């Protein structure tokens, strides 16, 4: 229920003017966040095509492709994985830039689809995330892919920051926190890598 409310609020913010966030703006102007513009869309990715080397911008691009082709279950899976990965990156980098990337990429993705497509996606997402059995299955799918194995360079490029960010050696607790904090998975019964 809490996640459904948060998703509905995120959609409301996007539709009603989240364009006033500090990193948005016209392309090419200061403050413009273009995380998704850094990558080429991989097309709609099914679970079998996903691996832990894919960054959140790639996953969100894939989500957009799935939404546009009506593959809502794949779109919801990519949404869950991309959000969990960007949440994890924000935890392991612990920088404002990483937290900003996590909070803005979904909005960027949703601006790439029309209102009807957004409504269809949110209906599917709320259905999956609001159902305990479907959420548990989604959590297992995300956990089966595992925590990311890439360096989160996508966070550095829009801000011009270099790759000198230090990350903790043991990220298992952060992965558990990301799974619980973003998807509200029951991580106490999951096998965390």
C-alpha positions in Angstrom: 0.0 0.0 0.0 2.8 2.4 1.0 4.6 1.7 -2.3 1.4 2.3 -4.3 1.0 5.7 -2.7 4.6 6.5 -3.4 4.3 5.5 -7.0 1.1 7.5 -7.4 2.8 10.5 -5.8 5.8 10.2 -8.1 3.4 10.2 -11.1 1.6 13.2 -9.7 4.8 15.1 -9.3 5.9 14.3 -12.8 2.6 15.4 -14.3 2.2 18.5 -12.1 5.6 20.0 -12.5 8.5 18.1 -11.2 10.3 20.1 -14.0 11.2 22.6 -11.3 13.7 20.3 -9.7 17.2 21.7 -9.4 18.7 19.5 -12.2 16.1 20.0 -14.9 16.1 22.5 -17.6 16.3 23.0 -21.3 18.8 20.7 -23.1 22.3 22.2 -23.2 21.6 24.6 -20.4 23.1 24.3 -16.9 21.2 21.9 -14.6 19.9 19.7 -17.4 19.9 16.1 -16.3 20.4 13.7 -19.2 21.3 10.4 -17.7 19.2 8.5 -20.3 20.6 10.5 -23.2 24.1 9.0 -22.4 23.0 5.6 -23.6 21.4 4.1 -26.7 18.2 2.2 -26.0 18.8 -1.6 -25.9 15.1 -2.2 -26.9 12.7 -4.0 -24.6 14.7 -6.4 -22.5 13.2 -9.5 -21.1 14.6 -11.0 -17.9 16.8 -13.5 -19.8 18.6 -10.6 -21.5 19.4 -8.7 -18.3 22.6 -9.0 -16.3 24.3 -7.0 -13.5 26.6 -5.1 -15.9 23.6 -3.0 -17.2 23.4 0.5 -15.7 20.2 2.2 -14.6 20.1 4.5 -17.7 20.2 1.4 -19.9 17.6 -0.3 -17.9 15.3 2.7 -17.9 15.7 3.0 -21.7 14.7 -0.6 -21.9 11.7 0.0 -19.7 10.6 2.8 -22.1 10.9 0.5 -25.0 8.8 -2.2 -23.2 6.1 0.4 -22.4 6.0 1.6 -26.0 5.6 -2.0 -27.2 3.0 -3.0 -24.6 5.2 -5.4 -22.7 4.1 -4.2 -19.3 5.5 -7.1 -17.2 8.9 -6.6 -18.7 8.6 -2.8 -18.1 7.7 -3.3 -14.5 10.7 -5.7 -14.0 13.1 -3.2 -15.6 11.6 -0.4 -13.5 12.1 -2.4 -10.3 15.7 -3.4 -11.3 16.7 0.1 -12.5 15.3 1.7 -9.3 17.0 -0.8 -7.1 20.3 -0.4 -8.9 20.2 3.4 -8.7 19.2 3.3 -5.1 22.2 0.9 -4.4 24.5 3.3 -6.3 23.3 6.2 -4.2 24.0 4.2 -1.1 27.5 3.0 -2.2 28.6 6.4 -3.5 26.9 8.4 -0.8 27.0 11.6 -2.8 24.4 14.2 -3.7 25.0 13.5 -7.4 24.2 9.8 -6.9 21.1 10.6 -4.9 20.0 13.1 -7.6 20.5 10.5 -10.3 18.3 8.0 -8.4 15.6 10.6 -8.0 15.6 12.0 -11.5 16.0 9.1 -14.0 12.5 7.7 -13.7 11.1 11.1 -14.4 13.3 11.4 -17.5 12.1 8.0 -18.7 8.4 8.8 -18.2 8.8 12.0 -20.2 9.7 9.8 -23.1 6.2 8.3 -23.2 2.7 9.7 -23.6 0.1 10.1 -20.9 -1.8 7.0 -21.9 1.3 4.9 -21.9 2.2 6.3 -18.4 -1.3 5.4 -17.1 -1.0 1.9 -18.5 2.4 1.4 -17.0 1.4 2.7 -13.6 -1.6 0.5 -13.6 0.6 -2.5 -14.2 3.3 -1.4 -11.7 0.7 -0.7 -9.0 -0.8 -4.1 -9.6 2.5 -5.9 -9.4 3.9 -4.0 -6.5 0.6 -3.9 -4.5 0.2 -7.7 -4.6 2.3 -9.5 -2.0 2.8 -12.6 -4.2 3.7 -10.6 -7.3 6.0 -8.4 -5.3 7.7 -11.4 -3.8 8.2 -12.9 -7.3 9.6 -9.5 -8.5 12.0 -9.4 -5.6 13.2 -12.9 -6.4 13.8 -11.9 -10.0 15.8 -8.8 -9.0 17.8 -10.8 -6.4 18.5 -13.5 -9.1 20.1 -10.8 -11.3 22.1 -9.7 -8.3 23.8 -6.5 -7.2 25.4 -4.4 -9.9 29.0 -5.1 -11.0 29.7 -1.9 -12.9 31.3 1.3 -11.7 28.5 3.9 -11.6 30.2 6.3 -14.1 26.7 7.4 -15.3 26.4 9.4 -12.1 29.6 11.4 -12.7 29.1 12.5 -16.3 26.1 14.9 -16.1 27.8 16.8 -13.3 31.3 16.7 -14.8 32.6 15.0 -11.6 35.5 12.5 -12.0 35.4 8.8 -11.2 37.4 9.2 -8.0 34.5 8.2 -5.7 35.4 5.7 -3.0 33.0 2.8 -2.5 32.9 0.5 0.4 34.5 -2.9 0.0 31.6 -4.9 1.4 28.4 -3.8 -0.4 26.3 -6.8 0.7 24.5 -4.8 3.5 23.9 -1.9 1.0 22.3 -4.3 -1.5 20.0 -5.6 1.2 19.1 -2.0 2.1 18.5 -1.2 -1.5 16.2 -4.2 -2.0 14.3 -3.3 1.2 14.3 0.4 0.8 13.3 0.6 -2.8 11.1 -2.4 -3.4 10.3 -3.2 0.2 11.4 -6.8 -0.3 11.6 -9.2 2.7 15.4 -9.2 2.6 15.7 -11.2 5.8 14.7 -14.4 3.9 16.5 -13.6 0.7 20.0 -14.9 -0.3 22.0 -11.7 -0.6 25.1 -12.0 -2.8 
